[in-house]
Amino acid sequence: MSIFRLGLIGAGRMGQVHLRAAARSPHVEIVAIAEPSAAARAALKASGLALYAGAEAMIDAGGLDGVLIATPSSTHVAAVATVAARGLSILCEKPCGISAVQAREAAAIAEKAGIHLQIGYWRRFVPELEALRDRIQAGQLGDLYLVSCFQWDETPPSTAFRSSGGGAFIDMGVHEFDQLRWLTGQELAHYRVATSRTAFADAVAADPDAVQLLCDLSNGATGLVSLGRRFAPGDACWVEVFGTAGFAESRFFWPPAGEGVFLSALRAQLEDFAGAVLGRASQAATASDAIAALVAAEAATDAMWQLQTRERATP
């Protein structure tokens, strides 16, 4: 496999992480970056990469095989449109917009342009989760009773981010919704939510410090999504599966080894994207998967708002 030359749009937090992941790959190389912030570009000058203020200039300079979008979620659709108009395939960070409507728009743009659009749900590339999925799909745990997916961050992001990121279920929960569908092969419905009351001054209504969701899975199991913004041990994600023939737990992203798991999965995702552009089979999330995750996130958010409305109305 020859070197796949990737252009990166967005050199913020996730863009920087992707740069580190790509540096581990012998097959994919980020060769150019489009970043509107002059300060961010200046910080990257020593990298030797080609730097541009806008995506159009980066793409028009040529020499790219595909583009990675790592800009804020609210800008994903516009970025997809810019890249698709120039005929390049796209790996877009999750969630591909902040609503199912936006994800559908991005999917339509990519389909009309005839380009490959892949969504960055990196957990599909964690070997421990792949093995768990294989066990579930092979029936080794029997019929499923409950699949619980946890994502707890050590500390919350800024209040400004929490107010603009679409809320906990869209910013964080889409990973869990995609993971539930991917692990079980089942669809989600009937959402029930409970939030925890905390005294932190920076709590945001749409992004509580801790929120729990129960949902029905289409083959009869129950799904649990647990999201938290303050977890003393550090950033962590884990899964618990209860079945008629067994139990499995995977602390696939756990302090202090989580960063290594993350970077390895991102590297594998980049290499999968390169292979998909070249016509190879892909195991990544599609635009349809992104739409499904956002549909679930919106339904969960609606259930949370209804809960909060009832609580405010209770004397």
Steps between C-alpha positions, in 0.01 A plus 500: 500500500654831392486808721153652511528879506244659729396860544379605846235768550517629856805497727320527833491235771386210282706614205811489717413150619457382141841643416652288775310191386600544137865533603479134612383374161728378222211525255328836564666838520341836573678728255297823523284683753226758452454705818343849513678602823826682423629417847432129448674507163799676654522229767513238223763673288781281631312185389602558141147429380334716238276746686196683365243738643214330315402156372449621145859618468633179652303277263563714194875475561467131408690195618227358727333158490235583761403746771445466876253745653569578866320832536222581754190285450285794392728556198512141375240533224659810350841331506360185338347716223830679438699178468238304307473778240867436422453123466700377799387230742440597861560366849288726720530509876187392684216588511490647144288801602301566813168361378368213295387755240859622462635145476245421230605815313866397517412150378304642206786732406749213500269271303435765235873565466573127479760507777561275800383649832616324817419606856754496783348260751841373606381237747428267209880470472573400860608130493347429843161627383531316170554178695198575722285563194611169350399320821159666499441433132605134541246456780761417763323717758157365405200728457578844633332646805691825539783683324640792701731759345681749722690815406629708790743788459745604769403868473243687291585723205440873518152637566509664156563163334231328707252768398571465127586132451141378470478362854624186670322251276622661177853589614568180698209260463521449124804279563294280732202484263722397210679252724171341616384453140837371382555257787152350504369539146182635657317830460407738782160634610297624799736721697478569877737744668614587851736785585706553813478833681833656588601832646767592246451854377606421143234234444301550178136399463558308176823350632452380859798373695350151498214356299376142463284361221309174459372391162348191338702301246316349208563133586376535856804615695537822698766760430651726766702810415679666791672836445695703752715812496696444823675168566785510751703206356525676161336479157342156466267297279382147563232247406312234695296230325252273682370199310317175568826307457756732651631841596777709347664825603742706293685793655637577158587863577626527854759710682791515455505301174211675326706732285690214340177318417358820352801571278522140379130499408531833318797367306304189399206719402720716277641190331150357453394827337797491264417144404133583446589786265712252305206259475565266792232383744448729800382430854444867579184692578310626199287808450196282576658403832558868578136576428384217727722617787369856471138382480557320829680798651216734408238265643704468820537878522125542458443250782739698721322829427165339581642376831633844586164659409317258730745569781454876466122458506506287816428708812 
